[in-house]
Amino acid sequence: MQHLITTLQSAQAKLVADISMYDTMYTQNAQQYRELKMTVLAGKKALADFNANQLPALEAEAAASGDAMQAQVLKNFKSKLDRFAKRLDDLDRISVVTLQTAPQIKIIQNADQTIVDKIDTTISTTIPVWKSQMVIALGLSNQRKVLDLQNKADDVTNKLLARNAAALHKGAVDAEKANQRSVVEIDTLEKINAELIATLKETVQIQKEGEANREAAQVKMRQIESDLKNALLENAQQM
């Protein structure tokens, strides 16, 4: 009983420490959420400014110059804007996850506090009741042992014979069942065969899809090369 009390108190202390840790986590999570929202808002403002001012200026300059290098500068700038927008989207998503984490922390913390309170109740009220009931149970057990001893001498022979007969029956039946059982059951063979057939079919299908994808990619790459060559030739002729 004392071991049980010690174990409960140790578990309770761990939960109390966790509850304190959750307070720290909640504070840090709230701070992180505010910082992420501020960063995202500032980034979106900067992105809007880039799209509204710098990008049109570069597009106009590239169109006016007809220079391939200037067109590349425009392309590089657009790529940076795309990466910047993707990064802002990632941070925005993380901020949502951070917001969702806050109630999760509180749910766990409240559950731990409920368990701590329950342990207090168990130690202060339930275990004392257990002790009283265990004393009663021990007295009844001692009483029953004395009564059982009076009948045990007459019963032991019959019980022993009955147990031996039942054990013999079970042992013989189990041994015969074991001897009649196949090393590999037909259900196992069917399952292995079905898995093997499915594996072969899926492997062939994946290979066909991969070949089709590669062929489609080759067509697209040739088109990309052709489009780029035509664009370069067109730019060169216009210069």
C-alpha positions as CSV (number, residue, x, y, z in Angstrom):
1,M,0.0,0.0,0.0
2,Q,2.8,2.4,0.9
3,H,4.5,1.6,-2.5
4,L,1.2,2.6,-4.2
5,I,1.1,5.9,-2.3
6,T,4.7,6.6,-3.2
7,T,4.1,5.8,-6.9
8,L,1.1,8.0,-7.0
9,Q,2.9,10.9,-5.3
10,S,5.8,10.5,-7.8
11,A,3.4,10.6,-10.7
12,Q,1.6,13.6,-9.3
13,A,4.9,15.5,-8.9
14,K,5.7,14.8,-12.6
15,L,2.3,16.1,-13.7
16,V,2.7,19.2,-11.6
17,A,6.1,19.8,-13.3
18,D,4.5,19.3,-16.7
19,I,1.7,21.8,-15.8
20,S,4.4,24.4,-15.1
21,M,6.1,23.5,-18.3
22,Y,2.9,24.0,-20.3
23,D,2.5,27.5,-18.8
24,T,6.0,28.3,-20.3
25,M,5.1,26.6,-23.6
26,Y,1.9,28.6,-23.8
27,T,3.6,31.9,-23.3
28,Q,6.3,31.1,-25.8
29,N,3.7,29.9,-28.3
30,A,1.8,33.1,-28.0
31,Q,5.0,35.2,-28.5
32,Q,5.9,33.1,-31.6
33,Y,2.4,33.6,-33.0
34,R,2.6,37.3,-32.6
35,E,6.0,37.5,-34.2
36,L,5.0,35.3,-37.1
37,K,1.9,37.5,-37.8
38,M,4.0,40.6,-37.7
39,T,6.6,39.1,-40.1
40,V,3.9,37.9,-42.5
41,L,2.1,41.3,-42.5
42,A,5.4,43.1,-43.2
43,G,6.4,40.7,-45.9
44,K,3.0,40.9,-47.7
45,K,3.3,44.7,-47.6
46,A,6.8,44.5,-49.1
47,L,5.7,42.0,-51.7
48,A,2.8,44.3,-52.7
49,D,5.2,47.2,-53.1
50,F,7.5,45.1,-55.3
51,N,4.7,44.0,-57.5
52,A,3.2,47.5,-57.8
53,N,6.4,49.5,-58.3
54,Q,9.7,47.6,-59.0
55,L,8.2,44.8,-61.2
56,P,6.4,47.2,-63.7
57,A,9.5,49.3,-63.9
58,L,11.6,46.3,-64.8
59,E,9.0,45.0,-67.3
60,A,8.9,48.4,-69.0
61,E,12.7,48.6,-69.1
62,A,13.0,45.0,-70.6
63,A,10.3,45.8,-73.2
64,A,11.9,49.0,-74.2
65,S,15.5,47.8,-74.4
66,G,14.8,44.5,-76.2
67,D,18.0,43.2,-74.5
68,A,18.1,39.5,-73.7
69,M,20.2,40.2,-70.5
70,Q,17.6,42.7,-69.3
71,A,14.9,40.1,-69.9
72,Q,16.9,37.7,-67.8
73,V,17.1,40.3,-65.0
74,L,13.3,40.6,-65.2
75,K,13.0,36.8,-65.0
76,N,15.4,36.6,-62.0
77,F,13.4,39.3,-60.2
78,K,10.1,37.5,-60.8
79,S,11.7,34.2,-59.5
80,K,12.7,36.0,-56.3
81,L,9.2,37.4,-55.9
82,D,7.8,33.9,-56.4
83,R,10.1,32.4,-53.7
84,F,9.4,35.3,-51.4
85,A,5.6,34.8,-51.8
86,K,6.1,31.0,-51.1
87,R,8.1,31.8,-48.0
88,L,5.4,34.2,-46.8
89,D,2.7,31.5,-47.4
90,D,4.8,28.9,-45.4
91,L,5.1,31.4,-42.5
92,D,1.4,32.2,-42.7
93,R,0.6,28.4,-42.5
94,I,3.0,28.0,-39.6
95,S,1.3,30.8,-37.8
96,V,-2.1,29.0,-38.1
97,V,-0.5,25.8,-36.7
98,T,0.9,27.9,-33.8
99,L,-2.5,29.3,-33.1
100,Q,-4.0,25.8,-33.1
101,T,-1.3,24.7,-30.7
102,A,-2.4,27.1,-28.0
103,P,-5.7,25.3,-27.2
104,Q,-4.0,22.0,-27.4
105,I,-1.6,23.0,-24.7
106,K,-4.4,24.1,-22.5
107,I,-6.4,20.9,-23.1
108,I,-3.4,18.8,-22.0
109,Q,-2.7,21.1,-19.1
110,N,-6.3,21.0,-17.8
111,A,-6.3,17.2,-18.1
112,D,-3.1,16.9,-16.1
113,Q,-4.6,19.2,-13.4
114,T,-7.7,17.0,-13.2
115,I,-5.5,14.0,-12.7
116,V,-3.5,15.8,-10.0
117,D,-6.7,16.6,-8.2
118,K,-7.8,13.0,-8.6
119,I,-4.6,11.7,-7.1
120,D,-5.1,14.0,-4.1
121,T,-8.5,12.5,-3.6
122,T,-7.2,9.0,-3.9
123,I,-4.4,9.5,-1.4
124,S,-6.5,11.3,1.1
125,T,-9.8,9.3,1.0
126,T,-9.7,6.3,-1.3
127,I,-6.6,4.6,0.1
128,P,-7.7,4.8,3.8
129,V,-10.9,3.0,2.7
130,W,-8.8,0.4,1.0
131,K,-6.9,-0.2,4.1
132,S,-10.0,-0.8,6.2
133,Q,-11.4,-3.1,3.5
134,M,-8.2,-5.0,3.2
135,V,-8.2,-5.7,7.0
136,I,-11.8,-7.0,6.7
137,A,-10.8,-9.1,3.6
138,L,-7.9,-10.6,5.4
139,G,-10.1,-11.6,8.4
140,L,-12.6,-13.2,6.0
141,S,-9.8,-14.9,4.2
142,N,-8.4,-16.5,7.4
143,Q,-11.9,-17.6,8.3
144,R,-12.4,-19.2,4.9
145,K,-9.0,-21.0,5.1
146,V,-10.1,-22.7,8.3
147,L,-13.4,-23.8,6.9
148,D,-11.7,-25.0,3.7
149,L,-9.2,-27.2,5.6
150,Q,-12.1,-29.2,7.1
151,N,-13.4,-30.2,3.6
152,K,-10.1,-30.4,1.8
153,A,-9.1,-33.8,2.9
154,D,-12.3,-35.3,1.5
155,D,-12.2,-33.4,-1.7
156,V,-8.5,-33.7,-2.7
157,T,-8.7,-37.2,-4.1
158,N,-11.7,-36.6,-6.3
159,K,-10.3,-33.3,-7.5
160,L,-6.9,-34.8,-8.3
161,L,-8.5,-37.6,-10.3
162,A,-10.8,-35.2,-12.2
163,R,-7.9,-32.9,-13.0
164,N,-5.7,-35.7,-14.3
165,A,-8.5,-37.1,-16.5
166,A,-9.2,-33.6,-17.9
167,A,-5.4,-33.0,-18.4
168,L,-5.0,-36.3,-20.2
169,H,-8.0,-35.6,-22.4
170,K,-6.7,-32.1,-23.3
171,G,-3.1,-33.2,-23.8
172,A,-4.2,-36.1,-26.2
173,V,-6.5,-33.9,-28.2
174,D,-4.0,-31.0,-28.5
175,A,-1.2,-33.4,-29.5
176,E,-3.4,-35.0,-32.2
177,K,-4.4,-31.5,-33.5
178,A,-0.7,-30.5,-33.6
179,N,0.2,-33.6,-35.5
180,Q,-2.6,-33.1,-38.1
181,R,-1.9,-29.5,-38.7
182,S,0.1,-28.7,-41.9
183,V,3.4,-26.9,-41.7
184,V,2.2,-24.2,-44.1
185,E,-1.6,-23.7,-44.2
186,I,-3.4,-23.2,-47.5
187,D,-4.7,-19.8,-46.4
188,T,-1.1,-18.6,-46.0
189,L,-0.2,-19.9,-49.4
190,E,-3.2,-18.1,-51.0
191,K,-2.3,-14.9,-49.2
192,I,1.3,-15.0,-50.3
193,N,0.2,-15.8,-53.9
194,A,-2.2,-12.9,-54.0
195,E,0.4,-10.5,-52.6
196,L,3.0,-11.7,-55.1
197,I,0.5,-11.3,-58.1
198,A,-0.5,-7.8,-56.9
199,T,3.2,-6.9,-56.5
200,L,4.0,-8.0,-60.1
201,K,1.0,-6.1,-61.5
202,E,1.7,-2.9,-59.6
203,T,5.4,-3.1,-60.5
204,V,4.6,-3.4,-64.2
205,Q,2.0,-0.6,-64.0
206,I,4.5,1.7,-62.2
207,Q,7.2,0.9,-64.9
208,K,4.6,1.8,-67.7
209,E,3.6,5.0,-66.0
210,G,7.3,6.0,-65.5
211,E,8.0,5.3,-69.2
212,A,5.0,7.3,-70.2
213,N,6.0,10.2,-68.0
214,R,9.6,10.2,-69.4
215,E,8.3,10.3,-72.9
216,A,5.9,13.2,-72.1
217,A,8.8,15.0,-70.4
218,Q,11.0,14.5,-73.5
219,V,8.3,16.1,-75.7
220,K,7.9,19.0,-73.2
221,M,11.7,19.6,-73.0
222,R,12.0,19.7,-76.8
223,Q,9.1,22.2,-76.9
224,I,10.9,24.3,-74.2
225,E,14.1,24.3,-76.1
226,S,12.3,25.3,-79.3
227,D,10.4,28.1,-77.6
228,L,13.5,29.4,-76.1
229,K,15.5,29.3,-79.3
230,N,12.7,31.0,-81.2
231,A,12.5,33.7,-78.5
232,L,16.2,34.3,-78.6
233,L,16.2,34.5,-82.4
234,E,13.2,36.9,-82.3
235,N,15.0,39.1,-79.8
236,A,18.2,39.1,-81.8
237,Q,16.3,40.1,-85.0
238,Q,14.5,43.0,-83.2
239,M,17.8,44.4,-81.8
